[in-house]
């Protein structure tokens, strides 16, 4: 099946799901715009992809709204018609219950997972509608569907991502622009837990002890599958868990 999309922008491309998605899209012949904070990692990925892949990097923090907009609005010729937006950048910070959480953690999650995602979508969406061609893929989380202790604001930001995706689809009715929300469960081989535990390698590694989580490539394959469906098919929501994982039951506190 011929791919009608040519250029993709991937946020959070320096590691994990974003990095593997970039590699899978490169295999499909996409021109790539890779966005992340760590320029050295983006440069390393660009080199790994090889000279045959047209690749432009943007080293920027998504929380810097003005810088991200300027970078998008001043893209080089050949990268300005973005067909696919992969909103992958996001993080969880802390595992404390809400009453003990640090405000800075909440603010960082909201500004990245909600504001950063919304900002870059707001910049790119009008062009997709004007060309009547495009696909927005938002990487949510099962945390946005199933609440768990310590998930508080992180789960709320991912619930925002899912509902925002539904709202976009509703507004885009009548156009050929598609929207997908992919909600992964536990994913290993990435920095998610390391960030959540503030660089504590021992705690981060313990999360995956004696389990077989998803790997970033599995989610990258889901992304590629969604955007490669025929034009009349829109995969709106996809929930993906490792076999070792399942939604938890409701909690009950015994009476003292």
N, C-alpha and C positions, 0 to 999 in steps of 0.2 A: 504494500500500500504506500503510495507516494505521500511523503510528509509535506504538508503545506506550510508548516512553521519553519522558520529559518534561524531566528535569533532568540536566545533565551538569557534572562538575567536571573542569577541565583544569589540569594543573600545567605550569609553564614556559610560561605563557600570554603572557608579555610580548614574545616575539619568535619568529621562525622558524616551525617546525612547530606549536608550541602556539598561536601567534597566529592562524595561518591555519586551524587546526582550530576555534578559537573562532568565527571568522567563518563558516566553513562550517556549523557547528552552529546558529549564529544564523539563517542562511538557512533552516534546517530547522525553526525555531520553538522551539528549546530554551530553557529557562531555564538560565542559566550561572553557575557559580561559577569564577572565574578566580584562580589561585594563581601567584604569582611573588614574587621579592624586591623588584623595583623598582615601588613604588607609583605613581609618576608615569606609568609606561608602562601600567600596568593602568587607571589613570583615563583615559588618552588612548584606550585601546582601548574602554573602556566608552562613552565619548562617541562614538567612531566607529561603534559598533554601533547607537547611536540609542536614543531613549527608549522605543521599542516593544519592546525586548528587556529582559526581566527579568534583571538581572545583579548579582551580588554579588562583591566582590573581597576577596581575602585576601593582604595583603602580608607574606610570611613566607618564611624560608629553610627548605627541607624538612629541613635537618640539625638544626633546632631541634625535636626530637620533641615536647616538651611544648607549645610554642606552636602547632604545627600541630594537635595533638589538641584543644587548647582551642578553637581557631578553628572546627574542625569540629563539636565538641560544642555550641557556642553559636551555630550558624547561625540566622539569622532564620527566622521562620515562613514557609513557602512554599518554602524551599530545603533542608529537612532530609531529604526522601526522594530521595536521589541515585540515579538509574537507571544512569548511565554515568560511569565513572571513566577518564579518559585520563591515564595515567602517562607524561607526556612529558618532564618535567624531568630533565636529565642533562647531563653534560659529559665532555669529554676534556681532560686537563691534561698538557701536555708530550709530546714525541716521542722522548725519550731511550731508549736500551736500558735494560733493567731494572737493570743493574749501575751505571748512572749516574743513575738517576731520583731525584727528590726525594721523600722520604717524605711531605711535606705534600701533594704532588700525588696520590699513591696514596690517602692518607687522605680527601682531598676527593672523589675519584671513588667510593670505596667508600661513604662516608657519604651521598652524594647519590644515586648510581645504584642502590645496593642498599638501604641503610637507610631513606632517605627514601621510596623507592617502597614498601618493605615496610610502613613505618609507616602511611602513608595508606591502603594497601590493608587493613591490619589493622583500622583504624577503621571503614571503610565496608562491608566484606564482610558482617559479621553482619546488618546492616540489609537488604542485598540478599537474603540467604538467607531472612530472616524474611518479606519481601514476596514471595519467590519470583520475583523479577524484577530483572534487572540485567545489565550488561556491563562487564567490565574490559578495557581496551585498553592494553597495555604497548608503548611504543615502544622496541624493542631496537636492534640494529644488525647489519649483516653482519660487523662486527668480532667479534661474539660467535660467529660460525660459522667464519670464515676468519682464522687467525692471520697477523699480519704484523709485521715488525720495528718496534719502538717502540710496538706496540699493547698489550703486556703486561697491565697491570691494567685499562685501559679495556676491552679485549676480554673479559677475565675477568668484569667487572661486567655486560657485555651477555650473556655466556653464562649468567650467573646469571638475568638477566631472562627469557631464553628458557626455562630449565629451571623457574624459578619459575612461569611461565605454565602449563607442562605439569602441574606439581604441583597448581596451583589447579584446573585442569580435572578432574584425577583426583579431587580431594576434593569437587568440586561435582557429581559424577555423581549424577543423581536429582533435581537442582534445575533450574530454568529460568535460572539465572545462567550467562552465557557468558563466555569468556575468549579474547582474541586477542593474539597477539604479532606486531607488524609490525617487520620488520628492514630499514630503509632502507640503501642504499649512500651514495654521495657526494651531499650535498644542498647546493646553493648558496643564496644570498640569506638567509643566517642567520648567527648569531654563532659557530657551532661552531669553525671554524678560528681565528677571532680570539681566542677563549678559549684554545684549545689552544696558540696561539703567544703567549700572555700579552700580547695587545694589539698585537702587531707587525703592523700593517696590510699592510705590503709582503709579508711571508711568508704571511699569511692569503690575500691575493688571488692569490698565485702558485699556490696549490693548484688554482685553477680556470682557470688560463691555458690557452687553446686546447682546452678541453673544454666539453661541455654537460651539466652535472650535473642531477640532479633539482631541482625547486623545492619549497618547503614546501607549496604548494597540492596538488601531486601526492600527497604523503603524507596530507594532510588529506582528500583524496578517498578514499584507501584506508580511512581511519578511518570515514568516513561510510558507505562501502560495506559494511564489516564489520558495523557495528551496525544496518544497515538490512535485513540478510538476514532471511528468515522465521524464526520462533521455533525451528523444528526444525533450523536450520543454524547451526553454530558454525565460523567460520573460525579455526582455532587458530594457524596460522603463515602469514605472508606475507613473502616475501623480495623486495625491490624494488631494482633497480639501474638506473642510467642505461645507455643503449645503449653509451656509451663506456667502461663499466667491466666488468670480469670478475674472477672469483676468480683469484688468482695461483697459480703452481706452487710445488712444494716447492723450498726453497733448498738448495744444496750448496756447501760451502766447499772449494776445491781444496787438495790436500795440498801443504804447503810443503817 
